[in-house]
Amino acid sequence: MRLVYFGTPEMAVPPLVALVEAGHDVVRVITRVDKKRGRGSTLSPSPVKAAAMDLGIPVSHDPDDVLELAHSVDLGVVVAFGRIIRPHQLEVVPMVNLHYSLLPRWRGAAPVERAILAGDAETGVDVMRVEAGLDTGGIYAEKRVVIGPDTTAHELRESLSEAGCRLLVDTLSNPVEDWIDDPRPQTGEPVYASKLDKAEFEIDWSQPAVDIHRRVRVGGAWTTFRGKRLKIHTADLVDGAVVPTNVQPEGKGPMPFDAWRNGAQPTVDEPFGAL
């Protein structure tokens, strides 16, 4: 099948590679423009662009470039593109989206993180029809994935990516005209996964321990100790308490929590002093 692929972050790289390895002809990758990284002025490509270049696939940055491909591709595939596909673009090429949730639960930008924060016992991946609305299209195929009590967002993304690659390749193994017009409608109450705000990464120690643990599992959680930021990279939930296992003091690299505590020597009146 001849495809145009829309994607941007690292999570969108494995599906692109899987489609190529399955024998599909990806004639164009459309991704975000290169961005500055770090303090210098060097521009860096998106992970999908870097992968496409390695695969020898032409890359562009304007979604309207799909208009010139209307008569040369069979399907558009969208994976974490980060921009809305407009109606005039959908009119020229049928498109499917690989979405990392069980729709209509967790439509939107942060389905993996929101599923963990909400304490969901499972999530999944859908191959869905792209429509003008936000993740409103019908479902072609679905695979459920369990969320364990200690599953991190990184681990969940890996599981979803693996399941999604298989699901996408299986779906596209049949001629597009055999299934493109026959998705099943989404059923249930829509729930939206808004992008995480920076303030949500700060730990509120007045919250229940299980909620704090979920925030650590999402990644990026931090607190303050003696006026400086302390990142909590990993933690265990032990007897109803959050016990960090790997932390990163401000201005330093990651280290085992016990090594940090031995150096900081928190008092019983300070955070972590009673652990």
N, C-alpha and C positions, 0 to 999 in steps of 0.2 A: 504494500500500500504506500502511496506517496503522501507524505505528511508535512505539515508545518507545525513547529513546536514552539509553544510559548512557556517560558519558565525563567526563574531568576536565582533562587537560593540553592544552597548545597543539597537540600532535600529534593530538589527537582532534577538533580543530575542522574541518580540511578534509573529513573524511568526513561530518560533520554537514551542512556546507554543500553537499557534493556530492549527498547524498540529497535535500535540499530542492530543489536546482536540477534534479534528475532527476524531480521531480514527486511525490515521496512526501510524505505527510502525517505529519509528526513531531508527535504530539499532546502529548508530554511529554518533557522532558529531565530526567534524574536525575543529579546530580553531587554533589561534596563540598560541605560547608558552607563559607561564606566564612571566610577566614583573615586574621589580622593580617599585615601586611607592613611591613618597616622598623621604625623605633623608635617610631612613633606607635601609636595605638590604632585607626586606621582599618581597617575590614574590606574585603578585596578579594575579588571573586568569582573562581571558577576561570575559566580561559580559555573553557571550554565554556559555562559559565553566561553569561559576557559575550556570547558569540556567539549563544546562544539568545535572550537578551533583545533583541539587535539584530534577530533574525529574527522576533520576536514569538511565541516558543514558550514556553508555561508551563514553569516550572522548579520542581523540588522536590529535597530532599536525602535522603529516606528511601527506600531500595530497596524497602521494603514498600509504597510507594505504587503499585507495579506491580500489586498485588492488586486495586485498584479499577478497573484498566484492562483486566482479564482479558477482558472481553467486548466491548471497544471497539477493540482493536488486533490486528493480524495477526502482529506479530513484534517482538521486542526486539533491538536492536543494541547491542553492547558494544564500546567502543574505549578501552583504557587507563583503565578506570574507577577502578582502584586498590583495589577491595574485592571480596571473594568474593561471587558471586551464590549465594544459599542455595537448597537443594532446594525449599522451599515456594514460593519465587518462580519457580523453573523449572517448577513443576507447572502454573502458570496461564497462562504465555505462552511459546511456543518462542523461543529466543534464539540468535543467532549472535555470534561474536566475531571482530573483525579483529585478528589477532595478527601482530606484526612479526618473524617468523622462519619457518624451514622446519621445522615440527613433525615429530617430537618433539624436535628439537634446539632448545635454548634456550627451554624452558618457563619461565615466571616473569616477574619484575619488570623485568629489564634485558637483554632479548635483543639490542638494538642494540649496547650497550657490550660485552657479553660476546663477541659475534661478532668485533668488532674486536680485542679483547684476545687472543683465541685465534688470531688470524691467519687466520680463515676467508676463503676466496676468494670466497664467495658467501653470501648469505642470501636472504630473500624475505618474502613476506607470505601469510598463509593466512586464508581465511574458514572458520571452524570452528564446530562445534556447541558450545554452552556446556553443560558438565556440572558436576556437583558437584566433581569433581577439578580440580586445577590444570592447565589447558590440556590436558586429556586427550581432549577430544571429537574426533569424526571430522571429516574435511576435506571441504568442499564445492568449494573452488577454491583455486588456488595460483599465485603468480607469483614467479619467481626474479629476484634482483637481484645484480649483480656488486659486489664490494667491491674497489676498486682499492688499490694499495699506499700511496696517500696520502689515501684517502677519510677524511674526518672523520666523527664521529658526527652532527654537524649535517647534513652533506651526505647521509649515508646515510638519516637520518630523512626528509629531503625526498624522496629517491628512493622510499623505501618508502611514504611518504604518498601520493605521486602514483600509484604502482602500486596501492596499496590502495584508493584512491578508485575507480579504474576497475574493479577487481576486485569491489568491494562493489556498485557500481551495476549491473554486468553480472549478478551473481548474483541480485540482487533484481529484475531486469527480468522474471523469470518468476514466475508465481503460486507462493506459498510452498508450497502443497500438492503442487506438482509435484516438489519437491526436498528438502524439509525432513527427510524420513524416509530419505534415501538418501545419507548421507555415506560416504566411504571411510575405513576405520580408519587410524590412524597406524601407520607401520611403522618399525622401527629402535630403537636404544637411546636412551631419554630422556636429555637433558642439561639441567640446570637453571641458569637465569640469575639467581642471587641478586642482590639490590640491592647496589650498590657501597658498601663501607664507606669512611668518611672517610680512613682510613689508606691506602687503595689509591691515593689521588690524590698522595701524596708519592712523588717519584721516588727510586728506589733505583739509584744510578749504578753499582752492581756488576752489575746485570742486563745482558744483551745489549742492544746499541743498538737492535735491531729491536723489542724488547719495550718499551723506553723510548719509542720513537717511537709505538708503538701507544697508549701511555698518554696521550701528548700529543694524539694524534688524537681520543681519547675526549672530552677537554676537562676542565679543572679541575686539570691537573697542576701541581705546584709543587715547589720545592726551597728550600734556604736559602743565603743568601750573606751572610757577615759577620754572622750571627745574625738576619737578617731574611728574611722570606718573599719569594720571587721566583716569581711565576706564569709558567709557560711556556705561552703561548697557542697558538703554532704553531712548528713546527720542521721542518727537512729532514733526511733521512738521506743523508749525503754520505761516500762512501768508508768506510762502516762506522762513522761517528760521527754523533751527534745534534747538529745545529747549529741552535740557536733562531733564529727569524726575528722573532718578536714576543713581548715579555715585559711584565710589569707588576710593578715593585718595590712593596714594601709601602708603603701610604699614597699611592701615585701612580697615575696612569692608565696604560693600555697605551702602549707605545712600540716602535719598531723595536729589535731586539736590538743592532744596531751603535751606535745612539745611546746605549743604556744602557751598553754596554761602554766606549764612549769616555769616558763620564762616570765610571764606576766604576773603570776601569783595573785590572782584576784582574791579579794577579801570576801568574807561571808556576806557582806552587805552589797557586793557588786555582782553583776551578771556572771554566771558560771562559777561563782565562788562556792556554791553549795553542791556542785556536782562531784 
